[in-house]
Amino acid sequence: MLALVIGAGPANSNETDQFLLPSDRPFIDIGRCISGTHYSVLERVVDRLNDQIRAAQGIDNPIRRRARLDALHSPRRLANLVREEFGPGFFETLGVESSLRSDLASRALPGDGYLAFKRSDWIYELAHLPVDPRNIPLLVPSSTILVYGHYLGTDKLGHFHDLGHYYFIDYLDKTGAGKSDGDAIAEIVRDYSRGIISESALVGMVSTGVESNADLVANYMGFKFYQNLTEPVTLEGREAPPLLVIVGEYWRLNTHVRPDADFLEPYFSDHWNEALNPNSYAMILRGAIEGKLAARAEEVLGFYCAGEGRPRERDYFLSLAEDLSTYYGEDYGHIGGPGDLTGIGACFPQPDAAPGADAGRGAAGTDDQPEP
């Protein structure tokens, strides 16, 4: 099984815990740092491409010169160069973890708060049976970070750059073969949510027993990022202009892409949070997670309700999970229906079910729930 997971290419088997978060100190929001890092990457890629374009201008044969310039203007080439800057998803996650715990990060982002947080007694501690090989990937948990007001795991950045790139290259292949944009995107979303390399198979259920909807959102937003390099895309229901443009023969950063600008902010939302946009779990794992949430309900609700000011109401979290099952109406491959998902709703007393009925789990259940 491990050989299959390792050989899956884009598989990123880290898991994260947005349920058991600290209340002793706040998180430091690293959103502007994320945008700044992407600015640096885009600047380097633009400089590299423009050097190659400058050299291509010297090709004497006009047909060869035009072919070379067209290749250097290709969205595929641009996306590949941006992708190379971040490395494989698993190793990118390790790099982010190391960077956020460095002295440099502490000096650059001062404050009495958490840049990254994880704990040994997390939600997945001893959740699988001891003999289950899916315990192995869980030995390397991902920290929680705060990005533009939203809590997410560091593993999501790997999904964003790595799986998002797979989506985009498949999209170019499918549209290049004559498929419409809508059909191409629908096929990609289906394949990566329910195909061999997907949350339902190698990337999720097989490797860890977790089907993460937040991972699927990060994949989908990564696809939008690569598309947005050269095209406008819809983010949070509004059109976002392309990040790069061609002026004459040369690439340029668009006017809104600046080192001190929050140009990546629209990419992040509560969709990335595994407590708010809950997962579907393998059967034994689901029982263990639900038991931990019930036992530590005050800790979870203290963070999200008392700390963040969200309503202390089960229906609120059920409704939020339903809202997050699409990205502002766009299908990102959400997995699980009523009764399949385990979220913050499991922290509230569960309604009694009639014999043979589905009582509903965590973030999903019947429509007429009693007041907690």
N, C-alpha and C positions, 0 to 999 in steps of 0.2 A: 504494500500500500504506500509506504514511504517513497519507494522508487517511482511510483506513478505520480505522486504529489510533486516530487522534485523535478520529474520530467515534464510536468505540465506546462513549463515555460512561465506564464504570467502568474502562476499560483502564488498567493501571498497569504500564508496560513496563520499570521499573527491574529490574536483576538484581543479585545479591549473591554473595559468595564466602565460604563458611564452611570452605573447604579450607585456604587459605593464611593462617593466623592467626599472630600474633606470639608469640614465646616470651620476649622480653626483659622485658616487663612484663605484669602481669595486667590483666584487664578490671575495671572498677568496675561492680558490679551496680546497675542503675537500676530494678529492679523496684518498689521503694517509690515512686520518682518517678513511674512509670507509673500506679500505683494512685492516688497523690495528684493527678495531673493529671485522672484520671477522676472523682475525688471533686469537684474544683472544677467540672468540667463538669456533673455531676449536680446539684450544689448550685445552680448558676446556672439550670439548666433547671427545677428544682423551684420556685425563687423566681419565675421568669417565669410558670410555669403557675399558681401559687397567686395571683399578682397578678391574672391573668385570671379565675380562679375567684372571687376576692373581688369583682371587678367584676360577674361574672355573677350573683352572689347578689342584686344590686340590680334585676334584671329583674323587672318587675311581673307579667307574664304567666307563670303557672306552667308552661305547656306549653313556651313558648320558653325559660324558665329551665332546665327539665330537659334540653331538647335541647342547650342550650349547655354545660351541665355535663357531659353525657355525651360531647360532643365533646372537652372538655378532659380527660376521663378516658381517652381512646382510646389504646391502645398504639401505634397508627400515628402519632398526633400526637406522642406522647412520643418515639418513635424518630426521627421527622423532626427534631425540635428538637435531640436529642443529635447526630444526624448532621451538622447544620448547624454545630455547634461545631468540627468537625475539618476541613472543607473537602474538595475533591477529593483522591483518593488520591495522585496524582503530586505535587501541591503540598504536601500534608501531609508527604510524605517529605522534600521539600526543606526544609520548615520544621523538621522534627525534626533533620535534618543540621545546619542552621544553629544551632539552639538548643544542641545538644550540643557544638558547637565555640566557644560564646560564653564570655566572661569570667564571666558570671553562672553558667553551669553549672559552671565550674571552682571558683567560690567555694562554690556550694551543694553540690557533690559532690566534696569535696577528696580527694586521694589520688594516689599515684604510679602511675597506671594509665590504661588507655584507657577513655574514655566511648564512643567510636566509633572504628572502625578500618577503613580501606580502603587499598589500595595500587595503584600504577599497573601493576605486573607481576602482575595478578590472573589468575584462572583463565580469563577470557574475552579476555585480551589477544591480539589478532590471531588469534582462533580461527576466525572466518569468513573466507572469501575476500575480498580487498580490495574487489571490486565488489559484494558482497552488501549491500543496503540495511539488513539487520538489524544491521549494525555501528552504525548511527546511535543507536538507543536505548541501546546499550552504552557510549556516550560519557558517560552519567550513571550510574555505578555507585552502589549503595546500600552504606552502611557496615554492618559487623557490630557488634551491641551485645549485652550480657549482661543478660537479664531473668529474674530469679528462677532463676538457675543454668543458663539455657539460652541458647545462642548463636543469634541470628537476624538477618536483615537489617532495616534501617529500613523498607524497602518493605513489610514484613509488617504494619506498623501501618496503612498505607493500605489494604491488602487487608482488614484486620480491620474498619475503620470503613466503608469504601466498598463493597466487594463484599458484606460481611456485611449491609449495609443493603439492597442489592438482593435478596439471598436472603430477608430478613425481609419486605419488602414483597410479594414474589412469594408467600411463604408465607401472608400474610394474605389476599391475593387468592384463592389456591387454596382455602384452608380456608373462606373466606367464600362461595365458590361451591359448597361442599358436599363437597369432598374431605376424606378423613381426614388426620390429622396425618402418619401414616406415608407415605401416598401423595404428599402435597404435598412433603414433605422429599425423598423419593426422586426426584421429578421435578426439583426444583430442583438437587439434587446432580448429576443427569445432565446437565441443561441447561448448568450453569456449568462442568462439567468437559469436556464434549464437544460443546456447542452452538456457535453462531456467536461469542458473547461468552464464550470459555472458554480454558482453558490449551491445548486442542487446536487452537484457531483464533486469533482476533484477539488475545487477551490474552497468549498464550504463543508458540505455534509460528510464527504469521505474523509477529509483531512482533520476536521475538528468536531463534527457533529452539529455545526452551527450554520444556518442559512441566514446571512446578514443582509437585510434590506438596506442598511446604511452603506454597506460595501457596494451594493448595486447602484446606489445614488452616486457614490464617489466615482465609480466607473463611468456612469452616464455624464456626470459633470466634467470628467476628464475628456470624454469624447467631445463635449461642447467646447472645451478649452482649445483642443487642437483644431476644431472647426473654426473657432473664433480667431485663430491666428490670422486668417485671411478673409473671413466672412463675418457679417453680423449674425448674432444668434439671439435667441430669446432667453433671458434670465429673469426669474421672478416675474414672469409675465410681461417683461418690457424688453425692447430691442437694445442690445449692446453692440456698439460699433466694433469693427475688426481691430485687433491689437496691433497689427502691422499693415502697412500699405506700400505699394510700389510707386515711386516718383521717378519718372523717366525710366531708367533701367534698374534703379537701386532700391533696396528695401529701406524703409524708414519706420521707426516707432510712431504709432499714431499719437495725436496730441494729448490724449488722456492717459497715456502710459508714461508715467514719470516716477523717479525713485522715491518721492515722498507722497505718492498718490495711492489711494485705496482701490485700484482698478480691479482687483480680484474679489473685493467684498461681495458683489452680487452672486458669486458662485457658492457661498456658504449659507447654510440654513439649518434648521432643526432636523431636516432630513438626514443629516450626517450623524446624529446622536442615536446610539443603539438602545438607550433607555426610552427615548421618546418615539423613535421609529423602530419598533421592537423586532426581534429575531424569531425565527422558527427553529426549534431544537429537536434533536433526536430524542426519542421517548424517555430514556433514563435520564438524560441530561436535563430535559425539560422539567421533570419532577424535582430534581435537585435544585435547579434555579428557582422554581416557584417556592420551594421550601425555604430557601435562603432569603428571598424577598419578603416572605411573610414574617420570618423571624427578625429581619432587620428593617422592617417597614418604617419605623420612626426615623432611622438614619437616612433612608432614601427620601422620604417625604420631607424631612427637615431641610435637606439640601434644596430640593426643587420647589417646595411650597413656602416654607419659612424663609429660606435663603434667596430664592429667585422670585418669590411673590406670585407663583402660580396657584390657582385655586386648589384647595385640598379636597378634591372631588374626583371620584373614580370616573364619572362620566366625562369629565374634562379630558383626562388622559386617553380614554377610549376614543373620543371624538378627534383629538389631536392625532392619534395614530391613524385613524381613517383618513384625515386630511393629508397626512404625509405618505399615504400609499400611492400617490401620484406626485409628480413634480409639477405643481401648478397646472394640473390637468394632463400632463404628458406622462405616458407610460414608460417607466424605467425598468420594468421587469419585476415589480413587487411580488414577493412570495408569501402565501399564507392568507387564509380567510378567517372568518370568525371561529374561534376555538383553537387556532393553530399557533397563535403568537403569544409571547410572554413578555409583558412590559410592566410599567409602574402600576397598572391596574391590579396586579397581583399583590400589591402592598395593602390593599383594602380587603375587608371581609368579603368573601365571595358569596354570591346569591346561591341559595339552595336550588338544586335542579330536580325536576321531576324524574322518576325512574326512567332510564334510557335516554334522557335528554342531555344535550351538551350544555354544561354550566357556563361555558365561556372561560377563556384563560387570559389572564393578564391584560393585554391591550386589545382584546377582541372578545365579544360575547353577544348575548342577545340584545335587542334594541331596548327592551324595557327593564333596565337594571334598577334595583332599589337604591335609595339614598344610602351612602356609606355611613 
